[in-house]
Amino acid sequence: QVITSLEFRTNLMRGLLEEYGTTRCPPKGGRPALDTPLRLTARHFPTEVPQTPGQGSRTRRHCKVCLYSSRKRKERCLTRYMCVACNTPLCVTPCFEEYHTLKKY
């Protein structure tokens, strides 16, 4: 039986794939989920709230975690510290860490 070159190559390819074919590799890791807030991924450091005229030497703002927390009793805590990257007033402990590590503080 005489076969053409195309038929030979096609048969050879099928035979090789059947014998040595590999399974598909699982997809590699991708980008993080789009709903991950920047406050959970970047580097953040506490600093003092900048002075505003008329407030005296100790300007304070309401801590965002104390005010809006779903994990503890809501209260209005005044703090002298904030995260510069997030522009968010936060108590140094424990609110600063909670805000930057928990998705739902």
matplotlib code that plots the C-alpha trace (Angstrom):
import matplotlib.pyplot as plt

x = [0.0, 1.4, 0.6, 1.4, 3.8, 0.9, -0.8, 2.4, 3.1, -0.5, -0.4, 3.0, 1.7, -1.4, 0.7, 3.1, 0.3, -1.5, 1.7, 3.4, 0.7, 0.7, -2.1, -2.8, -0.9, -3.0, -3.1, -0.5, -1.3, -2.9, -3.6, -5.1, -8.9, -10.1, -12.0, -8.9, -8.6, -5.2, -5.1, -4.5, -1.7, 0.6, 3.0, 1.5, 3.0, 1.3, 2.0, 0.5, -2.5, -1.3, -2.2, -5.0, -5.3, -7.5, -7.2, -4.3, -1.3, -3.2, -5.3, -7.5, -9.8, -12.3, -10.8, -12.4, -12.2, -13.7, -16.5, -17.4, -16.3, -18.6, -16.6, -16.9, -19.1, -19.1, -17.7, -16.3, -12.6, -10.5, -6.9, -3.8, -2.6, -3.4, -2.2, -0.7, -1.1, -4.8, -5.5, -7.4, -7.4, -6.7, -5.9, -2.3, -3.4, -5.2, -7.1, -4.1, -3.3, -6.9, -7.6, -4.6, -4.9, -8.6, -11.0, -13.9, -12.8]
y = [0.0, 3.4, 6.4, 10.0, 12.1, 14.0, 10.8, 9.5, 12.6, 12.7, 9.1, 9.6, 12.7, 10.9, 7.9, 10.1, 12.0, 8.9, 7.3, 10.3, 13.0, 15.0, 16.2, 19.9, 21.8, 23.5, 27.3, 29.2, 31.7, 34.9, 38.4, 38.9, 39.3, 42.7, 43.3, 43.2, 46.7, 48.5, 48.9, 45.1, 44.9, 47.9, 49.0, 51.4, 53.3, 55.4, 59.1, 61.9, 63.7, 67.1, 70.2, 72.3, 76.0, 76.7, 73.1, 73.7, 71.5, 68.2, 67.7, 64.6, 62.8, 59.9, 56.4, 54.7, 51.2, 52.2, 54.1, 51.6, 48.2, 45.2, 43.1, 45.2, 47.8, 51.0, 54.0, 57.4, 57.2, 60.3, 59.5, 61.6, 59.0, 58.2, 56.1, 58.5, 56.1, 55.6, 59.1, 57.3, 58.2, 55.1, 54.2, 52.8, 49.6, 47.5, 49.4, 50.1, 46.5, 45.3, 47.9, 46.7, 43.0, 42.1, 42.4, 43.0, 44.9]
z = [0.0, -1.0, 1.1, 0.5, 2.5, 4.1, 5.2, 6.6, 8.6, 9.9, 11.0, 12.6, 14.5, 15.7, 16.9, 18.8, 20.4, 21.5, 22.9, 24.4, 24.6, 27.9, 29.9, 30.1, 32.8, 35.4, 35.0, 36.9, 39.6, 38.4, 39.6, 43.0, 43.2, 42.1, 45.3, 47.4, 48.9, 48.5, 52.3, 52.5, 50.0, 50.3, 53.0, 55.6, 58.5, 61.2, 61.5, 63.6, 62.3, 60.9, 62.9, 61.6, 62.5, 65.5, 66.9, 69.2, 69.3, 69.6, 66.5, 66.8, 64.4, 64.9, 64.3, 61.3, 62.8, 66.2, 64.4, 61.7, 63.1, 62.6, 65.1, 68.2, 69.8, 67.9, 69.7, 68.8, 69.7, 69.0, 67.8, 67.0, 64.5, 60.9, 57.9, 55.3, 52.4, 53.1, 54.6, 57.3, 61.1, 63.2, 66.8, 66.8, 68.7, 67.7, 65.0, 62.7, 62.4, 62.1, 59.3, 57.3, 57.8, 58.0, 55.0, 57.3, 60.3]

ax = plt.figure().add_subplot(projection="3d")
ax.plot(x, y, z, "-o")
ax.set_aspect("equal")
plt.show()
